[in-house]
Amino acid sequence: MPTLFGKKITQQELVRRIGHLSQVGGVDLISRDNGRGRGVRWLEFQTGTGFIFRVSLDRGMDVGPCEYRGCSLAWIPPTDFASPWLFDQTDDFGWLRTALGGLINTCGLVHVGNPEKANVGHYRFPAIEQEKFGVHDRAALTPARLIYSGERWDGDVCYLEATGEINQARVYGENLSLKRNYRAILGESRFTIHDTVKNQGHLPTNHKLLYHINIGYPFVDEGSELLAPFFFSQSEMLVGGKPPGSEAATRFIAPQDDWQFEVFRHTMLPDRNGSVEVAIINPNLELGLYLIYQQHQFPVFLQTCLMAPGTYMVSLEPSTTELGQNRMASDGSLEYIQPGQTRQYSIEMGVLENTQQITAFSERIKTVIRTQD
């Protein structure tokens, strides 16, 4: 039963009070008609609580803008949300000119990390023994085929849903599909993503997936904090100058002109159900943004802190594997999907809407840590 404007209300009670569901929420297909994002299709979800997020069908079915009661959750890039046909794949870091930004960037489906040349001889095409992959590969700027979007009542619960599919393929190369489903509920400030990656080809294909979750002002601000179930002693700074165990990963500061790019690797502790809960909270706003994922699906967790002017954000990055391909290929840890095989991934994101919810979330994190002592 949805809670709208502080009142629980049944489907029958609601429809008697409105002319159309869009009066309180729903899913709408729209497009931009100007600038670098001209022609890009978006699905706008409004849940009726002031929680609004937009899914770009032409940008990997990723979430771009996302807000709660006028406060942006996402970091919006200076490149805006460019059309995928502006993506220059010959530029090793072209991803930074077109893809990075918005609440979620999908990284993969074959490569994650910095540019790299990797062996593709397993595709049995002698003319191409190696392929050069740009930063974080192609998924974030691959247009999707929309399968379904709309609203669906189940008793007194109204689901807002969308399903689409992207395909990353090359002749004599990989042939991977990603089928993505979004689900939100009218009257709630959260959504879930369920992804199914399938090898549609006839040869084994290596596969990586990382969600690049970009959280910006005002959720990230001076005094904001990261709540996460990990021990400082088990964290590693991959890039940056501060020693492991410092509070740089968990307590954020105002923008710094001389900021050094920082990347941390955390060993997360799952709860008894195998879930990992992470949140960024802003005590001054009495609000937080949370992420829930399954540890067995994403055993690696990275965090990027960008405290510089203009790139002022924190990126939370659950990943299926370590970054790069060559090092993993050399030690035998590179993972492959066999022909016809699938992999399943799910995350949940939403807003902690008051101090009580933040306190309850914090207590759950503390409980998980205590059980590991």
C-alpha positions in Angstrom: 0.0 0.0 0.0 1.6 3.3 -1.1 2.3 6.1 1.4 1.7 9.4 -0.3 1.8 12.8 1.3 2.1 11.1 4.8 -1.0 8.9 4.3 -1.3 5.2 3.5 -3.8 4.8 0.7 -5.3 1.9 -1.2 -5.5 1.7 -5.0 -9.2 2.3 -4.8 -8.9 5.3 -2.5 -6.1 6.8 -4.8 -7.9 6.4 -8.1 -11.0 8.2 -6.7 -8.7 11.2 -5.9 -6.8 11.6 -9.2 -7.6 11.8 -12.9 -4.5 10.0 -14.1 -1.7 8.1 -12.3 0.8 10.6 -13.6 -0.7 13.1 -11.1 1.2 11.3 -8.3 3.9 9.3 -10.1 4.7 6.9 -13.0 7.2 6.2 -15.8 7.4 8.5 -18.8 9.4 8.2 -22.0 11.0 11.5 -23.0 13.9 12.8 -25.1 16.3 15.7 -25.3 16.2 18.0 -28.3 19.2 20.3 -27.8 22.9 20.3 -27.3 25.3 17.4 -27.0 22.5 15.1 -25.7 20.2 15.8 -28.7 18.1 12.8 -29.5 18.9 10.8 -26.4 15.9 8.9 -25.0 15.2 8.9 -21.2 12.7 7.1 -19.0 11.7 9.4 -16.1 10.6 7.6 -12.9 8.6 9.6 -10.3 7.6 7.6 -7.2 5.4 10.3 -5.6 7.8 11.0 -2.7 9.9 13.6 -4.4 12.2 10.8 -5.5 12.9 11.1 -9.3 15.4 9.4 -11.4 16.0 9.3 -15.2 17.3 6.2 -17.0 19.0 6.9 -20.4 18.0 4.3 -22.9 20.8 5.4 -25.2 23.5 5.5 -22.6 23.7 1.9 -21.4 20.3 2.1 -19.6 22.2 3.9 -16.8 20.7 6.4 -14.3 21.7 10.0 -15.1 20.0 12.7 -13.0 18.5 11.6 -9.7 17.0 13.8 -7.0 15.1 13.7 -3.8 12.9 16.7 -3.0 15.0 19.0 -5.1 18.4 17.7 -3.8 20.6 16.0 -6.4 22.0 12.6 -5.5 24.1 12.4 -8.6 27.2 14.2 -9.7 26.4 15.9 -13.1 29.5 16.2 -15.3 30.6 19.3 -17.3 30.3 17.1 -20.4 26.5 16.9 -19.8 24.9 13.7 -20.9 26.3 13.4 -24.4 24.8 11.3 -27.2 26.5 7.9 -27.7 27.5 8.8 -31.2 29.9 11.4 -29.8 31.9 8.6 -28.1 35.4 8.5 -29.7 36.5 4.9 -29.2 39.9 5.8 -30.7 40.7 8.0 -27.7 41.9 5.8 -24.8 40.1 8.2 -22.4 37.2 9.2 -24.6 34.9 7.7 -21.9 35.8 10.7 -19.8 34.5 13.1 -22.5 31.1 11.4 -22.9 30.2 8.7 -20.4 31.4 9.6 -16.9 28.7 11.2 -14.7 25.1 10.8 -13.6 24.2 8.5 -10.7 25.4 5.2 -12.4 27.8 4.3 -15.1 28.0 0.6 -16.2 31.6 -0.4 -16.8 32.3 -3.5 -18.9 31.1 -5.8 -20.3 34.6 -7.2 -21.1 37.0 -4.7 -19.6 37.1 -2.4 -16.5 39.9 -0.1 -15.6 42.4 2.0 -17.5 43.1 1.5 -21.2 44.8 -1.8 -22.0 45.8 -4.0 -24.9 44.6 -7.6 -24.3 44.9 -10.9 -26.1 41.8 -11.9 -28.1 43.3 -14.9 -29.8 40.6 -17.1 -28.4 38.2 -15.7 -31.0 40.3 -17.5 -33.7 40.7 -14.6 -36.0 44.5 -14.4 -37.0 44.3 -10.8 -38.2 43.4 -9.6 -34.6 45.6 -11.1 -31.9 45.2 -8.2 -29.6 42.5 -5.6 -29.0 42.9 -2.2 -27.3 40.2 -1.4 -24.8 39.6 2.2 -23.6 38.9 3.1 -20.0 35.9 1.1 -18.7 35.0 -0.4 -22.1 31.7 0.4 -24.1 28.6 -0.6 -22.1 27.9 2.9 -20.7 27.5 4.4 -24.2 25.7 1.5 -25.9 22.1 2.2 -26.9 19.4 -0.2 -25.5 16.4 -1.7 -27.1 13.4 -0.9 -24.9 11.3 -4.0 -24.2 8.8 -2.6 -21.7 8.1 0.4 -19.5 5.1 1.4 -17.4 3.1 1.0 -14.3 1.6 -2.2 -12.9 -0.8 -2.7 -9.9 -0.5 -5.8 -7.7 -3.3 -5.4 -5.2 -2.6 -2.1 -3.5 1.1 -1.9 -4.6 1.9 0.0 -7.8 5.2 -1.0 -9.5 7.0 1.3 -11.8 9.1 -0.8 -14.2 11.2 -0.8 -17.3 13.2 -3.5 -19.1 15.6 -3.1 -21.9 18.6 -4.8 -23.5 22.0 -3.8 -24.8 24.4 -5.8 -26.9 28.1 -5.6 -27.0 29.3 -7.5 -30.0 31.9 -7.7 -32.8 32.3 -10.0 -35.7 35.1 -12.3 -34.6 34.8 -11.1 -31.1 32.6 -11.0 -28.1 28.8 -11.3 -28.3 27.4 -10.4 -24.9 23.9 -9.1 -24.0 22.9 -7.3 -20.9 19.2 -7.4 -20.1 18.3 -4.8 -17.4 15.2 -4.4 -15.3 14.4 -1.3 -13.2 11.7 -1.5 -10.5 10.5 1.2 -8.1 7.3 1.3 -6.0 4.9 4.2 -5.8 5.3 5.8 -2.4 8.9 4.6 -1.8 12.2 6.4 -2.4 14.3 3.6 -3.8 14.7 1.4 -6.9 16.3 -1.9 -7.8 18.3 -3.0 -10.8 18.4 -6.6 -12.0 20.9 -7.4 -14.7 21.3 -10.6 -16.7 24.5 -10.9 -18.8 24.5 -13.7 -21.4 27.1 -15.0 -23.8 25.1 -15.1 -27.0 28.1 -16.2 -29.0 29.7 -19.6 -29.6 33.1 -19.1 -28.0 34.0 -18.4 -24.3 34.2 -14.7 -23.6 35.9 -13.0 -20.6 33.6 -10.7 -18.7 33.8 -8.0 -16.1 31.1 -5.7 -14.6 31.5 -2.7 -12.4 28.9 -0.2 -11.3 30.4 3.3 -11.1 28.0 5.1 -8.7 28.7 8.8 -8.7 27.4 10.7 -5.7 27.6 14.5 -5.6 26.6 17.7 -3.7 24.6 18.2 -1.6 24.7 14.6 -0.3 28.5 14.7 -0.6 29.7 17.8 1.3 32.0 18.9 4.1 30.9 16.8 7.1 29.3 14.0 5.0 30.3 10.4 6.0 30.6 7.0 4.5 29.0 4.2 6.5 30.2 0.8 5.4 31.0 -2.6 7.0 34.8 -2.8 6.6 38.0 -2.6 8.8 40.4 0.2 8.1 43.3 -2.3 8.5 42.0 -4.3 5.5 41.6 -1.3 3.2 44.2 -0.4 0.6 44.9 2.9 -1.1 45.5 2.1 -4.8 46.0 5.7 -5.9 46.8 8.7 -3.7 49.1 9.9 -1.0 47.4 9.2 2.3 48.2 6.0 4.3 45.6 3.2 4.6 43.5 3.6 7.7 43.2 7.3 7.5 39.7 8.9 7.6 40.0 10.2 4.0 37.8 7.3 2.8 35.0 7.9 5.4 34.8 11.6 6.2 34.6 14.1 3.4 35.9 17.7 3.2 35.2 20.8 1.2 36.6 21.1 -2.4 40.4 21.4 -2.4 42.3 23.1 -5.1 45.4 20.8 -4.7 43.4 17.6 -4.4 45.2 14.3 -5.2 43.0 11.7 -7.0 42.3 8.9 -4.5 41.2 5.3 -5.0 40.6 2.9 -2.1 40.0 -0.9 -2.2 37.8 -2.1 0.8 37.2 -5.6 2.0 33.5 -5.5 2.8 31.8 -7.6 5.4 28.4 -9.1 4.4 25.5 -9.7 6.7 24.1 -13.2 7.4 22.2 -13.0 4.1 25.3 -12.2 2.1 24.3 -8.6 1.6 26.5 -5.6 1.9 25.0 -2.2 2.9 26.8 1.0 2.2 25.6 4.6 2.6 26.8 8.2 2.3 25.0 10.4 4.9 24.8 14.2 5.3 24.1 14.9 9.0 23.3 18.5 8.2 20.6 17.5 5.7 19.5 14.5 7.9 19.5 12.5 4.7 21.5 9.6 3.2 21.9 7.6 0.1 22.3 3.9 0.5 23.4 1.0 -1.7 22.8 -2.7 -1.1 24.5 -5.5 -3.2 25.3 -9.2 -2.9 28.9 -9.9 -1.8 29.1 -13.1 -4.0 28.2 -11.1 -7.1 30.6 -8.2 -6.4 33.5 -9.5 -4.3 35.6 -6.4 -5.0 34.7 -2.9 -3.8 36.5 0.3 -4.8 35.9 3.9 -3.7 37.1 6.9 -5.6 37.3 10.3 -3.8 37.4 13.3 -6.0 37.4 16.4 -3.8 38.6 18.9 -6.4 36.5 21.8 -7.7 34.2 20.7 -10.5 34.9 17.0 -9.9 33.6 17.1 -6.4 32.1 13.6 -5.8 32.6 10.2 -4.3 32.2 7.1 -6.4 31.2 3.8 -4.9 32.2 0.9 -7.2 31.1 -2.7 -6.6 32.9 -4.9 -9.1 32.9 -8.5 -10.2 36.7 -8.7 -10.4 39.9 -6.7 -10.1 40.7 -4.1 -12.7 42.5 -4.9 -15.9 42.8 -8.1 -17.9 46.5 -8.9 -18.5 47.5 -9.4 -14.9 44.5 -11.6 -14.3 45.1 -13.6 -17.4 48.7 -14.2 -16.3 47.7 -15.6 -12.9 44.8 -17.5 -14.2 42.1 -15.5 -12.4 40.4 -14.0 -15.6 36.8 -15.2 -15.6 35.0 -16.4 -18.7 31.3 -16.9 -19.7 30.7 -20.0 -21.7 28.4 -20.0 -24.8 24.8 -19.7 -23.6 25.8 -19.1 -20.0 24.4 -16.2 -18.0 25.4 -14.2 -14.9 22.9 -12.4 -12.6 23.5 -9.2 -10.8 21.2 -7.0 -8.5 21.6 -3.8 -6.5 19.2 -1.6 -4.6 19.6 2.1 -4.1 17.5 4.6 -2.2 17.2 7.5 0.3 17.5 7.4 4.0 14.8 10.0 4.6 15.3 11.0 8.3 17.5 10.7 11.3 15.7 7.5 12.5 16.4 5.7 9.2 20.1 6.8 9.3 20.4 5.6 12.9 18.9 2.2 12.1 21.2 1.8 9.1 24.2 2.8 11.2 23.3 0.2 13.8 23.1 -2.5 11.2 26.6 -1.7 10.0 27.9 -1.8 13.6 26.3 -5.1 14.2 27.9 -6.7 11.1 31.3 -5.4 12.1 30.9 -6.6 15.7 30.1 -10.1 14.5 33.4 -10.2 12.6 35.6 -9.1 15.5 
